[in-house]
Amino acid sequence: MNGLKLPPLVASILLTLSFSVSADFFSDHKGEIENNVPRLGYGVAVTDFDQDGLFDFVVTGFGYENLVLAHRAGVLTDINDHPSVANPASMAIGVVACDVDTDGVEELYFLNTDRYSGRKEFTDNLVDLNDGMLDLFTLPKNKENLNLTAGRSVACVDRNGSGKFGIYVANYGGPVRYYESNNRKIRDIAPALNLDRVTGGRSVVAGHIVSDQVDIFASNERGPNFLYVNNAGEFKDKAVELNVSDTLQHGRGVALTDLNYDGRLGIVAGNWNGYHRIYVPVAESFADVSPVNFRQPSRIRTVISADFDNDGFDEIFLNNIGEKNRLFRVRGGYIFEELTLTSALEPDGLGTGAAVADVDGDGILELLISHGEDKAQPISLYKAKVSKSARFLRIIPKNRSGAPARGATVTLRTNLRTHAKTIDAGSGYLCQMEPVAHFGIRAGEKVHDVVIRWTDGSTQVVQINEVNVHHTVHQS
């Protein structure tokens, strides 16, 4: 632990294992996906594609059409009819949504990869959902800034706290790119920000990791991870200093989550056939508190942290490719309780990406898993078996442009916990979750308020008078 002192309980927990709890956790809902034929897919993002107030899953296709799955009359159906979004020839693997032009509507960024590493044939796509589904990279003035390097994940970063998002592109065997748009002109400013490093980029997240602004954690393969701390819109890598470089491992999925219900975000990082990490903030650094069973090597792809069953305790879902998936409940006090999976176990599933969202508006999260790589497989859809007495609270922060405030932090304050959640800007592996802080409410819990830390570092307190509701909060 590099000399770091952990709370007294942690030492014993690290030597033991999270105990297991029986009873199947999820129910299978893949029959609710219309025309769910086998396909090769990768990343999944969540946005309100058609601006109807409900979230939709955007599922990439690798030689197949990209899908936009919306909830209609009890089924998930593809509502996209735009060639610039479907684009089956471009080999999409990574996808995110965010507002790059401050018009209040998110754009879609598709990272296309037809090569494992180095130079590729197909460039990426940046589709403006509020401008006729125009792919901004097709404009002549943007030809000089095409991404022609193989890549993996992307994340949205509001580095100046202005509501204008840039896009961090984790390339593989070529320099990282960081795109910003101004009047439809796209520029790669990674060199100016000293972000243009060459590595085996795999995953990236952005949020309030260290500073009060939006920081960036990039999980890499064949080299150290990066942790870029934001200082007035500029970045400095402090991964080594903060104990998260993990140089000898090969990064895959990553998520930001509050691992001790103390109002501070930690990092869950999966490593390919290597030791998985649970980094928690301790003093001025991070420490890995992963118990033995959690950290055991696997063919990990996506990592998701969410409260699936609305019991007020988050779960961590580990999606593996070609071997069993796993699920852990975060009890607090650095206790991680393994839960039994049957429906979502998928021992033969070739999971390549996954995301969560409440797409039907019932207050329960759907888990969608995309498959592919070695063999075409249908998409999976699961929901937790939720108690009838379970309660929830959903906070949807919107910035001054009216767009989802991805990278902001929402902290729930009750008589039982102080619980921080990030508004996802890109995570998992190749993926992005819904832009919502979704909280289950514990038995006997009294909700006081939520505190929103916006991407500019300012805070806003919102009193909560009822639960089982969806609160949209606009930045003051």
C-alpha positions in Angstrom: 0.0 0.0 0.0 3.0 2.3 -0.3 2.9 3.1 3.4 -0.7 4.3 3.3 -2.7 3.7 6.5 -6.1 2.2 6.0 -9.0 2.1 8.5 -8.5 -0.7 11.1 -11.2 -2.9 9.6 -9.7 -3.0 6.1 -6.7 -5.1 7.0 -8.8 -8.0 8.1 -11.2 -7.6 5.1 -8.3 -7.7 2.6 -7.2 -11.1 4.0 -10.7 -12.6 3.9 -13.2 -12.8 1.1 -16.5 -11.2 0.5 -19.1 -13.7 1.5 -21.6 -15.1 -1.0 -25.4 -14.7 -0.8 -27.8 -17.1 -2.6 -31.0 -16.5 -4.6 -30.9 -15.4 -8.2 -30.6 -11.6 -8.5 -31.8 -10.8 -12.1 -34.6 -11.9 -14.3 -34.2 -12.3 -18.0 -35.9 -9.8 -20.3 -34.2 -10.4 -23.6 -37.5 -11.5 -25.1 -38.5 -7.8 -24.9 -36.0 -6.8 -27.6 -37.6 -6.7 -31.0 -35.8 -8.5 -33.9 -33.0 -9.6 -31.5 -31.0 -11.6 -34.0 -27.3 -12.7 -33.4 -24.9 -9.9 -34.2 -21.4 -8.6 -33.5 -21.5 -5.7 -31.2 -19.4 -3.7 -28.8 -20.0 -0.5 -26.9 -23.3 0.8 -25.6 -24.3 4.4 -24.7 -27.5 5.9 -23.2 -29.0 9.2 -24.4 -32.5 10.6 -25.2 -32.1 10.1 -28.9 -35.5 11.3 -30.0 -36.0 13.9 -27.2 -39.1 12.3 -25.9 -38.0 12.4 -22.2 -37.0 8.7 -22.1 -33.6 7.3 -22.4 -32.6 5.0 -25.2 -29.8 2.5 -25.6 -27.4 3.1 -28.5 -25.7 -0.2 -29.4 -22.8 -0.3 -31.7 -22.4 -2.9 -34.5 -19.2 -4.3 -35.8 -20.0 -4.8 -39.4 -23.7 -4.5 -38.4 -25.9 -1.5 -38.1 -25.7 0.7 -35.0 -29.0 0.4 -33.2 -31.0 2.9 -31.1 -33.2 0.8 -28.9 -36.2 2.7 -27.4 -39.0 1.4 -25.1 -42.2 1.3 -27.1 -45.3 -0.6 -26.0 -43.4 -3.0 -23.7 -40.6 -3.8 -26.2 -37.2 -2.4 -27.1 -37.3 -1.5 -30.8 -34.8 0.2 -33.1 -36.1 3.7 -33.8 -33.1 4.9 -35.9 -33.6 5.4 -39.7 -30.6 7.7 -40.3 -27.7 6.2 -42.3 -25.2 8.4 -40.5 -26.1 6.6 -37.3 -26.6 3.1 -38.6 -23.4 3.1 -40.6 -22.8 -0.7 -40.7 -19.6 -0.4 -42.7 -17.6 1.6 -40.2 -16.9 -1.1 -37.5 -18.0 0.9 -34.4 -16.8 -0.2 -31.0 -16.9 2.8 -28.7 -19.7 5.3 -28.3 -20.6 8.2 -26.1 -23.2 11.0 -26.1 -22.7 14.6 -24.9 -23.4 18.2 -25.9 -20.3 19.5 -27.8 -22.0 22.7 -29.2 -24.0 23.9 -26.1 -27.4 23.7 -27.9 -28.9 21.5 -25.2 -29.0 18.3 -27.3 -26.3 15.6 -27.0 -24.2 14.6 -30.0 -23.2 11.0 -30.6 -19.5 10.1 -31.0 -18.8 6.7 -32.6 -15.3 5.4 -32.4 -14.7 3.1 -35.4 -11.9 0.5 -35.5 -11.0 -1.7 -38.4 -7.5 -2.5 -37.1 -6.2 -3.8 -33.8 -3.6 -1.1 -33.5 -2.0 1.8 -35.4 -3.4 3.4 -38.5 -7.0 2.5 -39.5 -9.1 3.0 -42.7 -12.4 4.3 -41.3 -12.5 7.5 -39.4 -14.8 8.2 -36.4 -18.2 9.8 -36.6 -19.6 12.7 -34.6 -23.3 12.9 -35.3 -25.3 16.1 -34.5 -28.8 14.9 -33.4 -30.1 18.4 -33.5 -28.9 19.2 -37.0 -30.3 16.6 -39.4 -28.1 13.8 -38.1 -25.1 15.5 -39.8 -21.8 13.7 -39.2 -19.5 16.7 -38.5 -16.4 14.7 -39.6 -17.8 14.7 -43.2 -17.5 18.5 -43.4 -14.5 19.5 -45.6 -13.1 21.8 -42.9 -12.8 18.8 -40.5 -10.8 16.5 -42.9 -7.5 17.5 -41.4 -8.6 16.4 -37.9 -9.9 12.9 -38.7 -9.0 10.2 -36.2 -7.3 7.5 -38.4 -5.8 5.6 -35.5 -7.3 2.4 -34.0 -8.9 3.1 -30.7 -11.2 1.7 -28.0 -13.1 3.9 -25.6 -14.2 7.5 -25.5 -15.4 9.9 -22.7 -16.9 13.3 -22.6 -15.0 16.0 -20.6 -16.3 19.5 -19.6 -12.8 20.6 -18.8 -13.6 24.3 -18.3 -17.0 23.8 -16.5 -18.7 25.8 -19.2 -21.1 23.1 -20.4 -19.2 22.7 -23.6 -17.9 19.1 -23.8 -14.7 17.9 -25.4 -14.1 14.2 -26.3 -11.2 12.2 -25.1 -10.4 9.4 -27.5 -8.4 6.5 -26.1 -6.4 5.3 -29.1 -4.3 2.1 -29.3 -0.8 2.3 -30.8 -1.2 6.0 -31.6 -1.6 9.3 -29.8 -4.6 10.1 -27.7 -6.9 12.6 -29.2 -9.0 15.3 -27.5 -11.6 16.9 -29.7 -13.4 20.2 -29.2 -15.9 21.8 -31.6 -16.5 25.4 -32.4 -19.0 26.4 -35.1 -18.8 22.9 -36.5 -15.1 23.1 -36.7 -13.5 20.2 -34.9 -10.0 20.6 -33.5 -7.7 18.0 -31.8 -6.2 20.0 -28.9 -4.6 17.0 -27.2 -1.1 18.3 -28.1 -1.8 21.6 -26.5 -3.1 19.9 -23.4 -0.2 17.4 -23.3 -2.7 14.5 -23.6 -1.3 13.2 -26.9 0.5 10.2 -25.4 1.0 7.0 -27.3 -0.2 3.9 -25.4 -2.5 0.9 -25.5 -5.6 2.9 -24.6 -8.5 0.8 -23.3 -11.0 2.6 -21.0 -11.5 6.2 -19.8 -13.7 7.9 -17.2 -14.1 11.6 -16.3 -15.5 13.2 -13.2 -14.7 14.6 -9.7 -11.9 12.1 -8.9 -9.4 14.4 -7.2 -10.2 18.0 -7.9 -13.4 20.0 -7.9 -13.2 20.1 -11.7 -13.5 17.3 -14.1 -10.5 14.9 -14.0 -9.7 12.0 -16.3 -8.7 8.5 -15.5 -7.5 6.4 -18.4 -6.9 2.6 -18.0 -4.3 1.4 -20.4 -2.7 -1.8 -21.7 1.1 -2.4 -22.1 1.8 0.7 -20.0 0.8 2.7 -17.0 -2.7 4.2 -16.4 -3.1 7.9 -16.5 -4.8 10.1 -13.9 -5.1 13.6 -15.2 -5.9 16.1 -12.5 -7.7 19.3 -13.8 -6.3 22.7 -13.0 -8.3 25.5 -14.7 -8.8 23.4 -17.8 -5.3 22.0 -18.1 -4.2 18.6 -17.0 -1.3 17.0 -15.1 -0.9 13.2 -14.9 -0.6 12.1 -11.2 -1.3 8.4 -11.6 2.1 7.3 -10.1 1.9 9.9 -7.3 -1.7 8.8 -6.4 -1.0 5.0 -6.6 -3.2 4.1 -9.5 -0.7 3.6 -12.4 -0.8 -0.2 -12.2 1.9 -0.5 -14.8 2.1 -4.3 -15.0 -1.6 -4.9 -15.6 -3.6 -4.7 -18.8 -6.6 -2.3 -18.2 -10.1 -3.0 -19.4 -13.4 -1.8 -17.8 -13.5 1.1 -15.3 -16.2 2.9 -13.2 -16.3 5.7 -10.7 -18.3 5.0 -7.6 -18.6 5.7 -3.9 -17.3 2.6 -2.3 -17.8 3.4 1.4 -20.8 5.7 1.3 -18.8 8.6 2.6 -19.4 11.1 -0.2 -16.1 10.4 -2.1 -15.7 8.7 -5.4 -13.3 5.8 -5.9 -12.3 3.8 -9.0 -13.2 0.2 -9.8 -10.8 -1.0 -12.5 -10.8 -4.4 -14.2 -7.6 -5.8 -15.7 -7.5 -8.4 -18.5 -6.5 -11.7 -17.0 -5.0 -9.7 -14.2 -5.8 -8.4 -10.7 -8.9 -6.2 -10.5 -8.7 -3.1 -8.4 -10.9 -1.2 -6.0 -9.2 2.1 -5.4 -10.5 4.2 -2.6 -9.4 7.7 -1.6 -7.2 7.6 1.5 -5.5 10.7 2.8 -3.9 12.4 -0.3 -3.8 9.2 -2.4 -5.7 6.0 -3.3 -5.4 2.5 -1.9 -6.5 -0.8 -3.4 -8.9 -2.5 -1.0 -10.1 -5.2 -3.3 -10.7 -8.5 -1.4 -9.1 -11.7 -2.7 -12.1 -13.1 -4.5 -13.0 -9.8 -6.2 -9.5 -9.2 -7.5 -9.0 -12.7 -9.0 -8.0 -12.5 -12.7 -10.7 -12.9 -15.4 -11.4 -12.1 -19.0 -13.0 -8.8 -17.9 -14.6 -6.4 -20.2 -17.2 -4.0 -18.7 -17.4 -2.9 -15.1 -20.6 -1.3 -13.9 -21.5 0.1 -10.5 -25.3 0.7 -9.9 -28.1 -0.1 -7.4 -30.0 -2.6 -9.5 -32.4 -3.8 -6.8 -33.2 -0.4 -5.2 -32.1 -1.6 -1.7 -29.9 1.4 -1.1 -26.6 -0.5 -1.6 -24.8 -0.4 -4.9 -23.7 -3.5 -6.8 -20.6 -3.9 -8.9 -21.2 -6.0 -12.1 -18.2 -7.6 -13.7 -18.9 -8.6 -17.3 -16.5 -11.2 -18.6 -16.1 -12.5 -22.1 -16.3 -16.3 -22.5 -16.6 -16.9 -18.8 -19.0 -16.3 -16.0 -20.1 -12.8 -15.0 -20.0 -11.8 -11.4 -21.9 -9.4 -9.1 -20.9 -7.9 -5.7 -22.9 -5.8 -3.3 -21.1 -2.9 -1.7 -22.0 -3.0 1.9 -19.8 -0.2 3.1 -16.9 -0.5 5.5 -15.0 -2.0 2.5 -17.2 -5.1 2.6 -18.0 -6.6 -0.8 -20.7 -9.4 -0.7 -20.7 -11.7 -3.7 -24.2 -12.4 -5.0 -25.5 -15.4 -6.9 -26.1 -15.0 -10.6 -28.2 -17.4 -12.8 -30.0 -15.4 -15.4 -27.1 -13.0 -16.1 -24.3 -15.6 -15.4 -23.7 -16.1 -19.2 -20.8 -18.6 -18.9 -20.7 -18.8 -22.7 -21.6 -15.2 -23.4 -19.2 -13.2 -25.4 -19.9 -9.9 -23.6 -18.2 -7.0 -25.2 -20.1 -4.0 -23.7 -22.9 -3.2 -21.3 -24.8 -0.3 -19.9 -27.6 0.5 -17.5 -30.6 2.9 -17.8 -34.2 3.1 -16.8 -35.7 3.1 -20.3 -39.3 2.3 -19.3 -39.6 4.9 -16.5 -40.5 2.5 -13.7 -37.6 3.4 -11.4 -35.8 0.1 -12.0 -32.6 -0.1 -14.0 -32.3 -2.3 -17.1 -29.0 -3.9 -17.8 -28.2 -4.4 -21.5 -25.3 -6.5 -22.6 -23.8 -6.5 -26.1 -22.0 -9.5 -27.5 -19.6 -10.3 -30.3 -15.9 -10.4 -31.1 -15.5 -14.2 -31.7 -19.1 -15.1 -32.5 -22.4 -13.3 -33.3 -24.8 -13.5 -30.3 -28.1 -11.7 -29.5 -28.2 -8.8 -27.1 -29.1 -9.6 -23.5 -31.5 -7.6 -21.2 -31.9 -8.1 -17.5 -33.7 -6.5 -14.6 -33.2 -7.1 -10.9 -35.9 -8.8 -8.8 -37.0 -5.8 -6.8 -39.0 -5.9 -3.5 -42.5 -4.3 -3.7 -41.5 -2.2 -0.8 -38.3 -0.9 -2.5 -38.0 2.8 -3.1 -35.9 4.9 -5.4 -34.8 8.5 -6.1 -33.5 9.6 -9.5 -31.7 12.9 -10.0 -31.1 14.2 -13.5 -28.8 17.3 -13.5 -29.0 19.6 -16.5 -26.3 22.3 -17.1 -27.0 25.8 -18.1 -27.4 24.8 -21.8 -30.1 22.3 -20.8 -28.0 19.3 -21.6 -27.1 16.4 -19.2 -24.3 17.5 -16.9 -22.0 14.5 -17.5 -19.1 14.5 -15.1 -21.0 16.3 -12.3 -21.4 14.6 -8.9 -24.7 14.1 -7.0 -24.4 13.4 -3.3 -27.4 12.0 -1.4 -27.5 13.0 2.3 -29.8 10.9 4.6 -29.8 9.8 8.2 -27.9 6.6 7.2 -25.3 7.7 4.6 -23.6 10.3 2.5 -23.6 8.7 -1.0 -21.9 10.3 -4.1 -22.7 9.3 -7.6 -21.1 10.5 -10.8 -23.2 11.5 -13.9 -21.5 9.2 -16.3 -19.4 10.7 -19.0 -18.1 7.4 -20.4 -17.2 4.2 -18.5 -17.5 0.4 -18.4 -15.5 -0.6 -21.4 -16.3 1.2 -24.7 -19.6 2.4 -23.0 -21.5 5.1 -21.2 -24.3 4.8 -18.7 -27.5 7.0 -18.4 -26.8 10.6 -17.2 -28.7 10.0 -13.9 -27.8 9.6 -10.3 -30.0 6.6 -9.4 -30.4 5.8 -5.7 -32.3 3.0 -4.0 -33.6 4.0 -0.6 -32.8 1.8 2.4 -35.4 0.6 4.9 -35.9 3.2 7.6 -34.0 5.8 5.7 -34.9 9.5 5.7 -33.7 11.5 2.8 -32.6 15.1 3.7 -31.3 16.5 0.4 -28.9 16.1 -2.4 -25.8 18.2 -3.2 -24.9 18.6 -6.9 -21.3 19.5 -7.6 -21.4 20.9 -11.2 -18.5 20.5 -13.6 -17.3 24.1 -12.8 -16.9 23.1 -9.1 -19.8 25.0 -7.8 -22.4 23.3 -5.6 -26.2 23.4 -5.4 -28.3 22.0 -2.6 -31.7 20.5 -3.5 -34.2 19.6 -0.8 -36.0 16.3 -1.3 -39.5 16.0 -0.1 -40.6 12.8 -1.8 -39.1 9.6 -3.2 -40.1 7.3 -6.1 -39.7 10.2 -8.4 -37.5 11.5 -11.2 -36.1 14.9 -10.3 -34.6 17.1 -13.0 -32.4 19.8 -11.6 -31.2 22.7 -13.6 -27.9 24.4 -12.8 -28.6 27.7 -11.1 
